[in-house]
């Protein structure tokens, strides 16, 4: 009798386990299929295409092995792409985070009109990158631009922002910082408002000045917020495209790795295999950056 009962329990558990597996397959199966078809299959196909020497629309292609990857790391145009990407990423991340922190500290105070100021500060972040690029292209225009007009009032000539490679890079960096400044400030502001007031009040009672309170209390407690912003800002800057495409269509001095990938695959070069290799390298770089930050930087973050 006991053996019959045990057999019935085992069969019931197996039946329940089978139903759970079928339910999981029914619910998760379509999602997994969509992910496999639209994410993993294109990713693996792109890795294969990166080993070919071919053009978009061509009926045939020849094997290139690792030549496309070597070109990205050894030829002058590839080295220039890495230089521009590093300069653009460091400048935009540091600029956005530093200025965003300063503005967040100001807007965290009880000042008149701070709600309107917060809204105005965050607005550029939600604007279309295409629209932002078009507006700032007019502002920087050395002939009819707003900036040129004010420079002429002071008796100065406007620099050739679009013709000089270095100035073009400075121009898009300034615009990108302006667009992402509000995002960093709002995230910082949320972090500042989560800091316990009693800690700051206790430090003030102990005669700790504003500077000391900032470096000893505020800044350490903001480390989770800064950690989050570092990751998101680096990933965002390394994938910047729309503003660069609108303001400098040919990539004159602003060919970051994503922009170079577009120019090589869909621009005048039509080197789709080389473009695919750039995208594979970009994926690996972003993956490594995220993994390193999560592994080492997070150890220095104060969550309590």
C-alpha positions in Angstrom: 0.0 0.0 0.0 2.8 2.4 0.9 4.7 1.5 -2.3 1.6 2.3 -4.4 1.3 5.7 -2.6 5.0 6.5 -3.3 4.6 5.6 -6.9 1.5 7.9 -7.2 3.5 10.8 -5.6 6.4 10.3 -8.0 4.0 10.3 -11.0 2.2 13.4 -9.7 5.5 15.2 -9.4 6.6 14.2 -12.8 3.3 15.3 -14.3 3.6 18.7 -12.5 7.1 19.1 -13.7 6.1 18.3 -17.3 3.3 20.8 -17.1 5.7 23.5 -15.8 8.1 22.8 -18.7 5.3 23.0 -21.3 4.0 26.2 -19.7 7.5 27.7 -19.7 8.0 26.7 -23.4 4.6 28.2 -24.3 5.3 31.5 -22.6 9.0 32.0 -23.1 9.4 30.1 -26.4 8.1 32.9 -28.7 10.2 35.5 -27.0 13.3 33.3 -27.2 12.6 32.6 -30.9 12.3 36.4 -31.6 15.6 37.0 -29.7 17.3 34.3 -31.6 16.1 35.4 -35.0 16.5 39.2 -34.6 19.6 39.4 -32.3 21.8 36.3 -32.2 21.4 35.3 -35.8 22.3 38.8 -37.1 25.2 38.9 -34.7 26.7 35.6 -35.8 26.0 36.5 -39.5 27.9 39.8 -39.0 30.9 38.0 -37.6 30.9 35.9 -40.7 30.5 38.9 -43.0 33.5 40.6 -41.2 35.8 38.0 -42.7 34.8 38.8 -46.3 35.8 41.4 -48.8 32.5 42.5 -50.3 30.3 45.4 -51.2 26.6 45.9 -50.4 24.5 44.6 -53.3 27.4 42.6 -54.8 26.6 39.1 -56.0 29.9 37.7 -54.9 32.5 38.1 -52.2 36.0 36.9 -51.5 37.5 35.7 -48.2 39.5 38.3 -46.4 40.3 36.4 -43.2 41.4 38.8 -40.5 42.5 41.6 -42.9 39.5 43.8 -42.0 40.4 43.6 -38.3 44.1 44.3 -39.0 43.2 47.3 -41.1 41.3 48.8 -38.2 44.2 48.5 -35.8 47.2 49.1 -38.1 46.3 51.4 -41.0 46.3 55.2 -40.5 42.6 55.6 -41.0 41.9 53.0 -38.4 44.2 54.5 -35.9 42.7 57.9 -36.5 39.2 56.4 -35.8 40.4 55.2 -32.5 42.0 58.5 -31.6 38.8 60.4 -32.4 36.6 57.9 -30.5 38.8 58.1 -27.4 39.0 61.9 -27.4 35.2 62.3 -28.1 34.3 59.8 -25.4 36.5 61.1 -22.7 35.6 64.8 -23.4 31.8 64.2 -23.5 31.7 61.9 -20.5 33.9 64.1 -18.3 32.3 67.3 -19.4 28.7 66.1 -19.0 29.3 64.5 -15.6 31.4 67.4 -14.2 29.0 70.2 -15.4 26.0 68.1 -14.5 27.2 67.7 -10.9 27.7 71.4 -10.5 24.3 72.2 -11.9 22.7 69.5 -9.7 24.3 71.0 -6.6 22.8 74.4 -7.6 19.3 73.1 -8.4 19.2 71.0 -5.2 18.9 74.3 -3.2 15.7 76.0 -2.4 15.9 78.7 -5.0 13.0 80.4 -6.9 12.1 78.9 -10.2 14.2 75.7 -9.7 11.4 73.5 -11.1 11.4 75.5 -14.4 15.2 75.4 -14.5 15.2 71.6 -14.0 12.7 71.2 -16.9 14.7 73.5 -19.2 17.9 71.8 -18.3 16.5 68.3 -19.1 14.7 69.3 -22.3 17.7 69.0 -24.7 18.2 65.4 -23.7 14.7 64.4 -25.0 15.0 66.4 -28.2 15.7 64.6 -31.5 19.4 64.4 -32.3 18.7 65.3 -35.9 16.9 68.5 -34.9 19.6 69.4 -32.4 22.3 68.9 -35.1 20.5 71.1 -37.6 20.0 73.9 -35.1 23.6 73.9 -33.9 24.8 73.7 -37.5 23.1 77.0 -38.0 24.6 78.4 -34.8 28.1 77.4 -35.7 27.8 78.5 -39.4 30.8 80.9 -39.9 28.8 83.1 -42.4 25.2 83.4 -41.2 25.3 81.7 -37.8 24.3 83.2 -34.5 27.8 82.6 -33.0 29.4 84.4 -36.0 27.1 87.4 -35.5 28.1 87.8 -31.9 31.7 87.4 -32.7 31.5 90.1 -35.3 30.0 92.5 -32.7 33.3 92.1 -30.8 35.3 92.6 -34.0 36.3 88.9 -34.3 36.0 86.5 -37.2 34.3 83.1 -36.8 36.5 80.1 -37.0 35.9 77.6 -39.8 34.2 75.0 -37.6 33.3 72.7 -40.5 36.5 72.8 -42.5 39.1 72.4 -39.7 39.2 68.8 -38.4 40.1 69.7 -34.8 37.5 72.5 -34.6 34.9 70.1 -36.1 35.6 67.6 -33.3 35.5 70.4 -30.6 32.2 71.5 -32.1 30.4 68.2 -31.9 31.8 67.6 -28.4 30.3 70.8 -27.2 26.9 70.0 -28.7 26.9 66.5 -27.3 27.8 67.8 -23.9 25.0 70.3 -24.1 22.5 67.7 -25.1 23.4 65.2 -22.4 24.1 67.7 -19.6 20.5 67.6 -18.4 20.5 63.8 -18.1 23.5 63.8 -15.9 22.2 66.7 -13.8 18.8 65.0 -13.2 20.4 61.7 -12.2 22.8 63.5 -9.9 19.8 65.5 -8.4 18.0 62.2 -7.6 21.2 61.0 -5.9 21.6 64.2 -3.9 18.0 64.1 -2.7 18.4 60.5 -1.4 21.3 61.5 0.9 20.0 61.5 4.5 19.6 65.1 5.8 20.6 64.1 9.3 24.2 63.3 8.2 24.7 66.7 6.7 23.1 68.4 9.7 25.3 66.5 12.1 28.4 67.4 10.1 27.3 71.1 10.1 26.9 70.9 13.9 30.5 69.6 14.1 31.7 72.7 12.3 32.4 70.9 9.0 32.4 73.5 6.2 30.6 73.1 2.8 33.7 71.9 1.0 34.5 69.3 3.7 30.9 68.1 3.8 30.9 67.7 0.0 34.1 65.6 -0.2 33.6 63.6 3.0 29.8 63.0 2.9 28.1 64.0 -0.3 30.6 62.7 -2.9 31.1 59.2 -1.3 27.3 58.8 -1.0 27.0 59.8 -4.7 29.3 57.0 -5.8 26.5 54.7 -6.9 25.0 57.5 -9.0 28.4 58.3 -10.5 29.1 54.6 -11.2 25.8 54.4 -13.1 26.5 57.6 -15.0 30.0 56.5 -16.0 28.7 53.3 -17.5 25.7 54.8 -19.3 27.6 57.9 -20.5 30.5 55.8 -21.9 28.2 53.5 -23.7 26.1 56.4 -25.1 29.2 58.4 -26.2 30.8 55.5 -28.0 27.6 54.9 -29.9 26.9 58.6 -30.8 25.8 59.0 -34.4 22.9 61.3 -35.2 24.5 64.6 -34.3 27.8 63.7 -35.9 26.0 62.7 -39.1 23.9 65.9 -39.4 26.7 68.3 -38.4 29.6 66.7 -40.3 28.0 64.4 -43.0 31.4 63.3 -44.4 33.0 62.6 -41.0 35.6 65.3 -41.5 37.6 64.9 -38.2 34.6 63.4 -36.3 34.7 59.8 -37.6 34.1 58.0 -34.3 34.0 54.2 -34.5 30.2 54.1 -35.0 30.3 56.9 -37.6 33.2 55.2 -39.4 31.2 52.0 -39.5 28.4 53.8 -41.2 30.7 55.6 -43.7 32.5 52.4 -44.6 29.3 50.4 -45.1 26.8 52.9 -46.5 28.9 55.8 -47.6 31.2 56.3 -50.5 33.5 53.4 -49.6 30.9 50.7 -49.7 33.2 48.3 -47.8 30.6 46.3 -46.1 33.0 43.6 -44.8 35.2 46.2 -43.2 32.1 47.9 -41.7 31.0 44.5 -40.2 34.5 44.1 -38.7 34.2 47.5 -37.0 30.8 46.6 -35.5 32.2 43.4 -34.1 35.1 45.2 -32.5 32.7 47.8 -31.1 30.6 45.1 -29.6 33.6 43.5 -27.9 34.9 46.9 -26.6 31.6 47.8 -25.1 31.3 44.3 -23.5 34.8 44.5 -22.0 34.3 48.1 -20.7 31.0 47.1 -19.0 32.6 43.9 -17.6 35.7 45.8 -16.2 33.5 48.5 -14.6 31.2 45.9 -13.0 34.1 43.9 -11.8 36.6 46.5 -10.4 35.0 49.9 -10.2 31.9 48.7 -8.3 34.2 47.6 -5.4 34.8 51.3 -4.6 31.1 52.2 -4.6 29.5 53.0 -1.3 25.9 51.6 -1.2 25.3 52.2 2.4 
